[in-house]
Amino acid sequence: MLAAAVGCGGRQVPGVVMPERAIRAKPTGQDRGDIEIVLGAVTAAVSATLVGLGIYNARRSVVLREYCMQEPELVAVDMPDVVHDSLCNEIVGADPARSSAISSGLAFAFAVPVAVTSGFLLRKGVRMRREYKRVHGAALRPWAPGGRGAGLTFGFSF
């Protein structure tokens, strides 16, 4: 009866410990969003490349399927067409038209999440740039290109 009043073995009921709020590395408006915009542009280029590759492989699949449906021309009596055999039969015995179709589908499938990521990065970069311009209305930025000259750029937004 005494153990029930104090608790099991004298232990206290554990309290809920909340973590402290994370402090941002930079205050709002201090980062211009250059990295996000550049990464967004690079991922957009990768996505466009994957779409182009998918279109190329889809077209190649159709052309190969049409070409391989035709009868091969015989060069000699017992010698089949070497070009037809090399295009229509892979070394491992797979169908090259089917392989091109699979490659096209994979390129399109990977292009979608890369394009979505690109959109998110560009959106975040543009928001950061707008916030930076709002906070820093006018600014003097020194520059030195590494050569003999140096300068000062004055920028303002309204």
C-alpha positions in Angstrom: 0.0 0.0 0.0 2.9 2.3 0.8 4.5 1.6 -2.6 1.4 2.6 -4.4 1.4 6.0 -2.7 5.0 6.8 -3.5 5.1 5.1 -6.9 6.8 2.0 -8.1 10.1 1.8 -6.4 10.1 5.6 -5.6 10.2 6.7 -9.2 8.4 9.8 -10.4 6.2 10.0 -13.5 8.4 11.2 -16.4 7.5 14.6 -17.7 7.4 15.5 -21.3 10.5 17.3 -22.4 10.1 19.5 -25.4 13.1 20.3 -27.6 14.2 23.9 -27.9 13.2 25.7 -31.2 15.9 25.5 -33.8 17.5 28.9 -34.5 17.8 29.7 -38.2 21.4 29.9 -39.4 20.7 33.2 -41.1 17.9 35.7 -40.3 15.2 36.2 -42.9 16.3 38.3 -45.8 20.1 37.7 -45.3 20.4 35.0 -48.0 19.9 36.0 -51.7 18.8 32.5 -52.8 21.6 32.1 -55.4 22.3 28.5 -54.6 18.6 27.5 -54.8 18.2 29.3 -58.1 21.3 27.7 -59.6 20.4 24.2 -58.3 16.9 24.7 -59.7 18.3 25.6 -63.1 20.6 22.6 -63.1 17.9 20.2 -62.1 15.6 21.7 -64.8 18.3 21.0 -67.4 18.7 17.5 -66.2 14.9 17.0 -66.4 14.8 18.4 -69.9 17.7 16.1 -70.9 15.8 13.1 -69.5 12.7 14.1 -71.4 14.8 14.4 -74.6 16.3 11.0 -74.0 12.9 9.5 -73.4 11.6 11.0 -76.7 14.7 9.7 -78.6 14.3 6.2 -77.2 10.6 6.1 -77.9 11.2 7.0 -81.5 14.1 4.6 -81.8 11.8 1.8 -80.4 9.2 2.5 -83.1 11.8 2.6 -85.9 13.5 -0.6 -84.7 10.2 -2.4 -84.4 9.1 -1.4 -88.0 12.6 -2.3 -89.4 12.7 -5.7 -87.7 9.2 -6.6 -88.9 10.5 -6.6 -92.5 12.2 -9.6 -94.0 16.0 -9.4 -94.1 17.6 -9.2 -97.5 19.8 -12.1 -98.4 23.3 -10.9 -99.4 24.2 -14.4 -100.7 22.3 -17.6 -100.8 23.0 -18.7 -97.3 24.2 -15.4 -95.8 21.7 -13.2 -94.0 21.9 -9.4 -93.8 24.5 -8.5 -91.2 22.9 -5.1 -90.5 19.5 -6.5 -89.9 20.9 -9.1 -87.5 23.0 -6.6 -85.6 20.0 -4.2 -85.2 17.3 -6.7 -84.5 19.1 -9.2 -82.3 21.1 -8.3 -79.2 24.0 -10.4 -77.9 22.0 -11.6 -74.9 18.9 -12.4 -77.0 16.7 -9.6 -75.9 14.5 -7.5 -78.2 16.2 -4.1 -78.9 12.9 -2.4 -79.6 11.6 -3.5 -76.2 14.8 -2.4 -74.5 14.5 1.1 -76.1 10.8 1.3 -74.9 11.9 0.4 -71.4 14.7 2.9 -71.5 12.2 5.6 -72.7 9.8 4.8 -69.8 12.6 5.0 -67.2 13.8 8.3 -68.6 10.3 9.8 -68.4 9.8 8.3 -64.9 13.0 9.8 -63.6 12.3 13.2 -65.3 9.1 13.8 -63.3 10.5 13.9 -59.7 13.6 15.8 -61.0 11.3 18.4 -62.6 9.2 18.7 -59.4 12.4 19.2 -57.4 13.5 21.8 -59.8 10.2 23.7 -59.4 10.5 23.6 -55.6 14.1 24.9 -55.7 13.3 27.7 -58.1 10.3 28.7 -56.1 12.3 28.8 -52.9 15.1 30.8 -54.6 12.8 33.4 -56.0 11.1 33.8 -52.6 14.4 34.3 -50.9 15.6 36.8 -53.6 12.4 38.8 -53.2 12.8 38.8 -49.4 16.4 39.9 -49.7 15.5 42.7 -52.0 12.7 43.8 -49.6 15.1 43.8 -46.6 18.0 45.4 -48.5 16.5 48.3 -50.4 19.8 49.9 -51.3 23.1 48.3 -51.1 26.8 49.1 -51.9 28.6 46.0 -53.0 32.4 46.1 -53.5 33.9 43.8 -56.1 37.4 42.8 -57.2 37.6 40.5 -60.2 41.1 39.3 -59.3 42.8 41.4 -61.9 44.1 44.9 -61.6 40.8 46.6 -61.1 38.2 46.8 -58.4 34.9 48.6 -58.1 31.8 49.4 -56.2 28.2 48.6 -57.3 25.3 50.5 -56.1 22.0 48.7 -56.3 18.5 49.7 -55.1 15.0 48.4 -55.6 11.7 50.3 -55.5 
